[in-house]
Amino acid sequence: MARKPSTPPLDPSEIHEKIVDIDVSAEMEASFLEYAYSVIYSRALPDARDGLKPVQRRILYMMSDMGLRPDRAHVKSSRVVGEVMGKLHPHGDTAIYDALVRLAQDFSLRLPLVDGHGNFGSLDDGPAAPRYTEARLAPPSVAMTSGLDEDVVEFVPNYDNKLTQPEVLPSAIPNLLVNGASGIAVGMATNMPPHNLVEVVAAAQHLVKHPDATLEDMLRFVPGPDLPTGGKIVGLEGVRDAYRTGRGTFRTRATARIENLTPRRRGIVVTELPYLVGPEKVVEKIAEGVKNKKIQGVVNVQDLTDRAHGLRLVVEVKTGFDPEAVLEQLYRTTPLEDSFGINNVALVEGQPRTLGLLELLRVWVNHRISVVRRRSAFRLRRRRERLHLVEGLLLAIVDIDEVIQLIRTSDDATGAKERLISVFDLSDLQATYILDLQLRRLTRFSRIELEKEQEQLRKEIAELEAILADDALLRKIVSGEMTEVAKVYGTPRRTVLLDSAGGSVGSVAAAPAGRGAAARGAAPISLEIADSPTRVLLSATGLLARLPEDVPVSREGRRAAHDAMLGDCSATTRSEVALITSAGRALRISVLDLPALPPTDGAPSLSGGVPVSELVVLQPGEKVLAVASLDAEAPTVALGTASGVIKRVAAGDVPKNGDEWVVIALKDDDTVVGAATVTDEDELVFVSSDTSLLRFAASAVRPQGRAAGGMAGIKLADGQQVVFFGAVPAGSRDAGAVVTIAGSSDALPGVDQGGCKVSPFELYPPKGRATGGVRSQRLLRGEDRLVLAWVGVAPPRAVGSGGQPVELPPLDPRRDGSGTPLAAPVATIG
């Protein structure tokens, strides 16, 4: 059986009558204008007075209304979102939560307004869902919402006219400038950078005191934006344009420094990124550039960011590339340098306007003056009302018994009120207040207390009347409140302002907008380190470094600060040198692997050098004695062994393959005690353990091949050995010095300070090769041998095992005199 239709079918004539003919173009125009109006005024643009969009204002107001103060516990973000959506902002929970999250992000706002608990996201990742996070107002929000219950701003109906909400917040903080804003409306957009609260408040106070101040006056207080993530702003011309016209562009640059990542490798460490640039984005761009061969000189990039140390991106630079040049390349090709376009569009009296710095400050200052004036007027009304009631109580309390009797004998409340008014000459409000008081409360009132309250109310009323009557006094109070806000919530500047990038980038004042030097057509930067002349330095504690050849090093400077110079040789930056060891080996190293020392007027500090153990593998007990050039035209290398053997080998006599080779064939139990680069005009010097010193011309030793075992250098007595071998340059004989340190063979190494003698080298006569030499020091009781000796160009420098200096005695003119006790054991002399 068919079911009957629930409603009768419509008559075709009725259907025809419900059709309305409209003009589509007019309807589209009207609808679009309505939509645009809604987006501009109710969603995308902030109000210039409190710097908040409607959804942000509603979040802060509702959280304040919920009592989510900074001293209260956090609540679930879902609860806040639900309250805001249900009462004030019926546009979806996603938009509300996104706005709430941004208010809590310290990398988005210079002064966060919400105290978030949980995962509120990062520059690379979004936040957790609102059911997992918690929130409450941050302390600055108290200043933003303070005074809402004192009629300081207008309240407007909510979307269903059942509740009211503030049209604007009191905003004791210049939020629009301090936290910036961004939004896209219909046909317009806003993008404002954050600033420093202390600087903005200082400019506002100057404007309060001098209403006719100019933009130049404001620039003395606000030099530029202060971004939450720090970094650098390169070029301020665009910033000044924005302060004048409301539109401009500036470039932000990461904060980076060059560090020694390992003793052999240098790198770039990034500690601050441009505004709203995340580390993952930077790492991705660098990896992509290396893969596409647009970035050269980068070995690896690591993100070592953590909660304890903050942001830390480490970019390892390939050996042979200049880290400074690589950094400039990264600025040009990665988000380590980014641009920010300023567009100061905000609502002023309900109209979108593009504002400069002076206009933004003036709008906020006028708003604060209005807030303080309305607050003062509200407080004045309240105190006048209270004073009126207190005066009525004072009239009635004179005879409280009569008041009570009058009330008791009245027929009803209306009659009691009329009798109170007529008998005690009270107003209707005063009589009503007395009737509403409970009898037990009347006992608490005393004439003294009421008179004291009356006096205090009259004083406060006079002060408030003075404020409302005197504009200068009103402005003074506004300025004082600004001072308090800056004192409580202000923080030091984080962003460094630079007029230009400096270096190879050049001036940016007149540069058009774009990323890095490449956008400005700058000349390409050479990334590789130039093959320039340099000197390779070896310290007594085994540190290696390089120093530009053109840096003068005098005789006094031929030492290392906090160390002693054991040897050096000339080379080029991209060449190789050899390390001569006590095992008679030569080990090849690249000069590029050595850290470059900065030029200095005094002694070069080798504290930044690389230990030889990081460059080569040494055998147990093996030491590096000298560094020699591998250039075929370099001077020969002379070596002396503990058994008195001498050998000269050509510097260019090296194998074509292999990183190590033998330079002297040593006998069993023999070791090399010294090595030096020499010419035929130089002199070779042996010092033996029995204090014998032998000097002879280097020409007496002919160069030999690598496989040779050398020839006799000094004649040693039985049981003696060589403690030093070296060379004195031909032109430095008169400036030469001999250092000998005597001790006991029974003492533990490094314990006995010994007796030291420093004497001129010219006191020792030259003799023939393979002879016994002459005595260099007279041994005292307890001394049976020389434990250490050194011969070279004065002044000598002695160091302990850790490189610390040890003072040597003054020059002794006696050739075979006795030594002077040292203050500490000496490990090496250079």
Residue pairs with C-beta under 8 A, 6 or more apart in sequence:
35 186
36 185
36 186
36 187
39 185
39 186
40 185
40 186
40 188
40 347
40 352
41 347
41 350
42 54
43 53
43 54
43 55
43 91
43 183
43 185
44 53
44 183
44 184
44 185
44 189
44 190
45 53
45 183
45 185
45 188
45 190
45 345
45 346
45 347
45 352
46 52
46 53
46 56
46 176
46 181
46 183
46 190
46 346
46 347
47 53
47 57
47 168
47 346
47 347
48 176
48 346
48 347
48 348
48 353
48 355
48 360
48 363
48 364
49 168
49 171
49 363
49 364
49 367
50 57
50 144
50 168
50 169
50 170
50 171
50 175
50 176
50 367
51 171
51 174
51 175
51 176
51 177
51 178
51 179
51 181
51 346
52 60
52 168
52 169
52 171
52 175
53 99
53 181
53 183
54 89
55 84
55 89
55 91
55 95
55 96
55 99
56 99
56 103
56 113
57 165
57 166
57 168
57 169
58 84
58 88
58 89
58 165
59 80
59 84
59 96
59 99
59 100
59 103
59 114
60 103
60 113
60 114
60 137
60 141
60 144
60 145
60 169
61 88
61 145
61 148
61 165
61 166
61 169
62 80
62 83
62 84
62 87
62 88
63 80
63 114
63 135
63 136
63 137
63 141
64 137
64 141
64 145
64 148
66 75
66 80
66 83
68 74
68 75
68 80
68 135
68 136
68 137
69 136
69 137
69 142
70 115
70 136
70 137
70 138
70 139
70 141
70 142
72 136
73 136
74 115
74 117
74 134
74 135
74 136
75 134
75 135
75 136
76 130
76 131
76 133
76 134
77 97
77 100
77 116
77 118
77 130
77 131
77 133
77 134
77 135
78 130
78 131
80 100
80 135
81 93
81 96
81 97
81 100
81 130
82 93
84 96
85 91
85 92
85 93
85 96
87 158
87 163
88 158
88 159
88 163
88 165
89 95
89 96
89 159
90 159
93 130
97 127
97 130
100 114
100 130
100 135
101 116
101 120
101 121
101 127
102 108
102 109
103 109
103 112
103 113
103 114
104 112
104 113
104 114
104 115
104 116
104 120
104 135
104 138
105 112
105 116
105 120
105 121
106 112
106 228
107 122
107 123
107 228
107 229
107 276
108 228
108 276
109 179
109 180
109 194
109 228
110 178
110 179
110 180
110 194
110 195
110 196
110 197
110 226
110 227
110 228
111 140
111 173
111 175
111 178
111 179
111 197
111 489
112 138
112 140
113 137
113 138
113 140
113 141
113 144
113 175
113 179
114 135
114 136
114 137
114 138
114 141
115 135
115 136
115 137
115 138
116 133
116 134
116 135
117 133
117 134
117 135
117 136
118 128
118 132
118 133
118 134
119 127
119 128
119 132
119 133
120 127
120 128
120 133
121 127
121 128
122 278
123 273
123 276
123 277
123 278
123 279
123 280
123 281
124 278
124 279
124 280
124 281
127 133
137 145
139 488
139 489
140 173
140 489
143 171
143 172
143 173
143 485
143 488
143 489
144 169
144 170
144 171
144 172
144 173
144 175
145 169
145 170
146 170
146 172
147 170
147 371
147 375
148 166
148 169
148 170
150 374
150 375
150 378
150 379
151 374
151 375
151 377
151 378
152 170
152 371
152 374
152 375
152 378
153 166
153 167
153 168
153 169
153 170
153 371
153 374
154 166
154 167
154 168
155 164
155 165
155 166
155 167
156 164
156 165
156 166
156 167
157 163
157 164
157 165
158 164
158 165
168 367
170 371
171 364
171 367
171 368
171 371
172 368
172 481
172 482
172 485
173 197
173 485
173 489
174 197
174 200
174 201
174 204
174 361
174 364
176 192
176 346
176 360
176 364
177 192
177 194
177 195
177 200
177 222
177 357
177 360
177 361
177 364
178 194
178 195
178 196
178 197
178 200
179 194
180 192
180 193
180 194
180 195
180 225
181 190
181 191
181 192
181 346
182 190
182 191
182 192
183 189
183 190
185 352
188 345
188 352
189 343
189 345
190 343
190 344
190 345
190 346
191 340
191 341
191 342
191 343
192 342
192 343
192 344
192 346
193 225
193 227
193 275
193 340
193 342
194 225
194 226
194 227
194 228
194 275
195 222
195 225
195 226
196 222
196 226
196 490
196 491
196 493
197 485
197 486
197 489
197 490
197 491
198 486
198 490
198 491
199 221
199 222
199 223
199 226
199 493
200 221
200 222
200 361
201 482
201 483
201 485
201 486
201 490
202 221
202 222
202 486
203 218
203 221
203 222
203 357
203 361
204 361
204 364
204 365
204 482
205 479
205 482
205 483
206 213
206 217
206 218
206 221
207 213
207 218
207 358
207 361
207 362
207 365
208 365
208 369
208 475
208 478
208 479
208 482
209 475
209 479
210 217
213 358
214 358
215 243
215 244
215 356
215 357
215 358
218 243
218 357
218 358
218 361
219 240
219 243
219 357
222 243
222 357
223 236
223 497
224 233
224 236
224 239
224 250
224 495
224 497
225 233
225 239
225 250
225 495
226 493
226 494
226 495
227 233
227 252
227 274
227 275
227 494
227 495
228 275
228 494
229 272
229 273
229 274
229 275
229 276
229 277
229 311
229 494
230 255
230 271
230 272
230 494
230 495
230 496
231 252
231 253
231 254
231 255
231 272
231 273
231 274
231 275
231 495
231 496
232 252
232 253
232 254
232 255
232 495
232 496
232 497
232 498
233 239
233 250
233 251
233 252
233 253
233 495
233 496
233 497
233 498
234 250
234 251
234 252
234 253
234 337
234 498
234 500
234 501
234 505
234 508
235 250
235 251
235 498
235 499
235 500
235 501
235 508
235 509
235 511
236 250
236 497
236 498
236 499
236 509
237 508
237 509
237 510
238 248
238 249
238 250
238 251
238 342
238 513
239 248
239 250
239 342
240 248
241 247
241 248
242 248
242 249
242 250
242 342
242 344
242 356
242 357
243 356
243 357
243 358
244 356
244 357
245 354
245 356
246 342
246 343
246 344
246 345
246 354
246 355
246 356
246 359
247 341
247 342
247 343
247 344
247 354
248 341
248 342
249 339
249 340
249 341
249 342
249 513
250 339
250 340
250 342
251 337
251 338
251 339
251 340
251 508
251 513
251 515
252 274
252 275
252 337
252 338
252 339
252 340
253 274
253 331
253 336
253 337
253 501
254 270
254 272
254 273
254 274
254 277
254 282
254 331
254 336
254 337
255 270
255 271
255 272
255 496
256 268
256 269
256 270
256 271
256 327
256 336
257 268
257 269
257 271
258 266
258 267
258 268
258 269
258 323
258 324
258 327
259 266
259 267
259 268
259 269
260 266
260 267
260 595
260 608
261 267
261 314
261 316
262 614
263 595
263 609
263 610
263 611
263 614
264 319
264 593
264 610
264 614
264 615
265 299
265 316
265 317
265 319
266 317
266 323
266 595
267 314
267 315
267 316
267 317
267 323
268 314
268 315
268 317
268 323
268 326
268 327
268 330
269 312
269 313
269 314
269 315
270 282
270 311
270 312
270 313
270 314
270 315
270 336
271 310
271 311
271 312
272 311
273 279
273 282
273 311
273 313
273 335
273 336
274 335
274 336
274 337
274 338
274 340
275 338
275 340
277 335
277 336
277 338
279 303
279 305
279 311
279 313
280 303
281 335
282 313
282 334
282 335
282 336
283 301
283 303
283 313
285 333
285 334
285 335
286 295
286 298
286 301
286 315
286 330
286 334
287 301
289 295
289 298
289 333
289 334
290 298
294 333
295 329
295 330
295 333
295 334
296 318
296 321
296 326
296 329
296 527
297 317
297 318
297 321
297 322
297 325
297 326
297 329
297 527
297 528
298 315
298 316
298 317
298 318
298 326
298 330
299 316
299 317
299 318
300 315
300 316
301 313
301 314
301 315
301 316
302 313
302 314
302 316
303 312
303 313
304 312
304 313
304 314
305 311
305 312
305 313
306 312
315 326
315 330
317 323
317 326
319 590
319 592
319 593
320 528
320 529
320 574
320 592
321 527
321 528
321 529
322 526
322 527
322 528
322 529
324 503
325 504
325 525
325 526
325 527
326 527
328 503
328 504
328 505
328 517
328 525
329 525
329 527
330 336
331 337
331 505
331 516
331 517
332 515
332 516
332 517
332 518
332 519
332 522
333 516
333 518
337 515
337 516
338 515
339 513
339 514
339 515
341 513
343 354
344 354
344 355
344 356
344 360
345 352
345 353
345 354
345 355
346 352
346 353
346 355
346 360
346 363
347 353
348 355
348 363
353 359
355 363
365 478
368 478
368 481
368 482
369 474
369 475
369 478
372 467
372 474
372 477
372 478
372 481
373 468
373 474
376 464
376 467
376 468
376 474
377 464
377 468
379 460
379 464
380 461
380 464
380 465
380 468
383 457
383 460
383 461
383 464
384 461
386 457
387 454
387 457
387 458
387 461
388 427
388 429
388 430
389 429
389 430
389 433
390 450
390 453
390 454
390 457
391 430
391 454
392 424
392 426
392 427
392 429
392 430
392 431
392 433
392 434
393 430
393 433
393 434
393 445
393 450
394 447
394 450
394 451
394 454
395 424
395 425
395 426
395 430
396 403
396 420
396 424
396 426
396 430
396 434
397 403
397 445
397 446
397 447
397 450
398 447
400 442
402 423
403 420
403 424
403 434
404 439
404 442
406 416
406 419
406 420
406 423
407 416
407 420
407 435
410 416
410 419
413 435
416 435
417 428
417 431
417 432
417 435
420 426
420 431
420 434
420 435
421 427
421 428
421 431
426 434
466 473
467 473
467 474
467 477
468 474
499 507
499 508
499 509
500 506
500 507
500 508
500 509
501 507
501 508
501 517
504 517
504 522
504 523
504 525
505 516
505 517
505 522
506 517
506 520
506 522
508 520
511 520
512 519
512 520
513 519
514 520
517 525
529 573
529 574
529 592
530 573
531 572
531 573
531 574
531 575
532 548
532 549
532 572
532 573
533 548
533 549
533 550
533 570
533 571
533 572
533 573
534 546
534 547
534 548
534 549
534 570
534 571
534 572
534 573
534 591
534 596
535 546
535 547
535 548
535 549
535 551
535 553
535 568
535 569
535 570
535 571
536 544
536 545
536 546
536 568
536 569
536 570
536 571
536 577
536 591
536 594
536 627
537 544
537 545
537 546
537 547
537 560
537 565
537 567
537 568
537 597
537 604
537 606
537 609
537 627
538 544
538 565
538 566
538 567
538 568
538 579
538 612
538 624
538 626
538 627
539 560
539 563
539 564
539 565
539 566
539 606
539 609
539 803
539 830
540 560
540 563
540 564
540 565
540 566
540 799
540 803
540 827
540 828
540 829
540 830
541 563
541 799
541 802
541 803
541 828
542 611
542 612
542 613
542 623
542 624
543 560
543 563
543 606
543 607
543 609
543 610
543 611
543 612
544 589
544 594
544 609
544 610
544 611
544 612
544 615
544 627
545 594
545 595
545 596
545 597
545 604
545 606
545 608
545 609
545 610
546 571
546 573
546 591
546 594
546 595
546 596
546 597
547 553
547 596
547 597
547 599
547 604
548 596
548 599
549 570
551 599
551 600
551 604
553 604
555 735
555 793
555 794
555 795
556 603
556 795
557 602
557 603
557 604
558 565
558 568
558 793
559 565
559 603
559 797
559 830
560 603
560 604
560 605
560 606
560 830
561 602
561 603
561 604
561 605
561 606
561 607
562 605
562 606
562 607
562 803
562 804
562 805
563 605
563 606
563 607
563 799
563 803
563 830
564 797
564 798
564 799
564 803
564 828
564 829
564 830
565 606
565 797
565 830
566 625
566 626
566 828
566 830
567 625
567 626
567 627
567 675
567 676
568 627
569 577
569 627
569 628
569 629
569 634
569 677
570 629
570 634
571 577
571 591
571 629
571 631
572 591
573 591
573 592
574 590
574 591
574 592
575 591
575 630
575 631
576 588
576 589
576 590
576 591
576 630
577 588
577 589
577 591
577 627
577 628
577 629
577 630
578 586
578 587
578 588
578 589
578 627
578 628
578 629
578 630
578 651
578 654
579 586
579 587
579 589
579 612
579 615
579 616
579 624
579 626
579 627
579 628
580 586
580 624
580 625
580 626
580 627
580 628
580 637
580 639
580 663
580 672
580 675
581 587
581 618
581 622
581 623
581 624
581 625
581 672
582 621
582 622
582 623
582 624
582 625
582 671
582 672
582 673
583 619
583 622
583 666
583 671
583 672
584 639
584 662
584 663
584 664
584 665
584 666
584 671
584 672
585 622
585 660
585 661
585 662
585 663
586 628
586 654
586 660
586 661
586 662
586 663
587 616
587 624
587 659
587 660
588 630
588 654
588 658
588 659
588 660
589 615
589 616
593 610
593 615
594 609
594 610
595 608
595 609
595 610
597 604
597 605
597 606
597 608
597 609
612 618
612 624
616 624
616 660
618 624
625 672
625 673
625 674
625 675
626 637
626 674
626 675
626 676
626 677
628 634
628 637
628 651
628 675
628 677
629 651
629 677
630 651
630 652
630 654
631 651
631 652
632 650
632 651
632 652
633 652
634 651
634 652
634 677
635 651
635 677
635 678
635 679
636 648
636 649
636 650
636 651
636 677
636 678
636 679
636 703
637 648
637 649
637 650
637 651
637 663
637 675
637 676
637 677
637 678
638 646
638 647
638 648
638 675
638 676
638 677
638 678
638 684
638 698
638 701
638 725
638 727
639 646
639 647
639 648
639 649
639 663
639 664
639 672
639 674
639 675
639 710
639 725
640 646
640 672
640 673
640 674
640 675
640 684
640 686
640 713
640 722
640 725
640 726
641 664
641 666
641 670
641 671
641 672
641 673
641 710
641 713
641 722
641 725
642 670
642 671
642 672
642 673
642 721
642 722
643 667
643 670
643 716
643 721
643 722
644 686
644 688
644 712
644 713
644 714
644 715
644 716
644 721
644 722
645 664
645 667
645 670
645 709
645 710
645 711
645 712
645 713
646 684
646 686
646 701
646 710
646 711
646 712
646 713
646 714
646 725
646 769
647 663
647 664
647 701
647 704
647 708
647 709
647 710
647 711
648 678
648 698
648 701
648 702
648 703
648 704
649 663
649 664
649 703
649 704
649 705
649 706
649 708
650 703
651 677
653 705
653 706
654 661
655 661
661 706
662 706
662 707
663 706
664 672
664 708
664 709
664 710
665 707
665 708
665 709
665 710
666 672
666 709
667 709
673 722
673 723
673 724
673 725
674 724
674 725
674 726
675 725
676 725
676 726
676 727
677 727
678 684
678 698
678 727
679 698
679 730
680 697
680 698
680 699
681 697
681 698
681 699
681 730
682 697
682 698
682 727
682 728
682 729
682 730
683 695
683 696
683 697
683 698
683 727
683 728
683 730
683 733
683 766
684 695
684 696
684 697
684 698
684 701
684 713
684 725
684 726
684 727
685 693
685 694
685 695
685 724
685 725
685 726
685 727
685 728
685 791
686 692
686 693
686 694
686 695
686 713
686 714
686 722
686 724
686 725
686 773
687 693
687 694
687 722
687 723
687 724
687 725
687 738
687 740
687 776
687 786
687 789
687 791
688 694
688 714
688 716
688 717
688 720
688 721
688 722
688 723
688 773
688 786
689 720
689 721
689 722
689 723
689 785
689 786
689 787
690 716
690 717
690 720
690 785
690 786
691 740
691 742
691 775
691 776
691 777
691 778
691 779
691 786
691 816
692 714
692 716
692 720
692 772
692 773
692 774
692 775
692 776
693 738
693 764
693 773
693 774
693 775
693 776
693 789
693 791
694 713
694 714
694 767
694 771
694 772
694 773
694 774
695 728
695 761
695 764
695 765
695 766
695 767
695 773
696 766
696 767
696 768
696 769
696 771
697 766
698 727
700 768
700 769
701 711
701 713
701 769
704 710
711 769
711 770
712 769
712 770
713 722
713 725
713 769
713 770
714 722
714 770
714 771
714 772
714 773
715 770
715 771
715 772
716 722
717 772
723 786
723 787
723 788
723 789
724 788
724 789
724 790
724 791
726 790
726 791
726 792
728 736
728 761
728 791
728 792
728 793
729 793
732 793
733 761
733 762
734 762
735 793
735 794
736 760
736 761
736 762
736 791
736 792
736 793
736 794
737 758
737 759
737 760
737 761
737 791
737 792
737 793
737 794
737 795
737 796
737 811
738 758
738 759
738 760
738 761
738 763
738 764
738 776
738 789
738 790
738 791
739 756
739 757
739 758
739 788
739 789
739 790
739 791
739 796
739 798
739 808
739 829
740 756
740 757
740 759
740 776
740 777
740 786
740 788
740 789
740 819
741 754
741 755
741 756
741 757
741 786
741 787
741 788
741 789
741 819
741 822
741 826
742 754
742 755
742 756
742 757
742 777
742 779
742 780
742 783
742 785
742 786
742 787
742 819
743 752
743 754
743 755
743 783
743 785
743 786
743 787
744 752
744 782
744 783
744 784
744 785
745 784
745 785
750 801
750 825
750 827
751 825
752 787
752 825
753 821
753 822
753 823
753 824
753 825
753 826
754 783
754 787
754 788
754 819
754 821
754 822
754 825
754 826
755 777
755 780
755 783
755 818
755 819
755 820
755 821
755 822
756 798
756 808
756 809
756 819
756 820
756 821
756 822
756 826
757 776
757 777
757 809
757 812
757 817
757 818
757 819
757 820
758 796
758 808
758 809
758 810
758 811
758 812
759 776
759 811
759 812
759 813
759 814
759 815
759 817
760 811
760 813
761 791
763 813
763 815
764 774
764 776
764 815
765 774
767 773
767 774
774 815
774 816
775 815
775 816
776 786
776 789
776 815
776 816
777 786
777 816
777 817
777 818
777 819
778 816
778 817
778 818
779 785
779 818
780 818
780 819
783 819
788 826
788 829
790 796
790 829
790 830
792 830
796 808
796 829
796 830
797 805
797 808
797 829
797 830
798 805
798 806
798 807
798 808
798 822
798 826
798 828
798 829
799 805
799 806
799 826
799 827
799 828
799 829
799 830
800 806
800 824
800 825
800 826
800 827
801 825
801 827
804 824
806 822
806 823
806 824
806 825
806 826
807 822
807 823
808 822
809 819
809 820
809 822
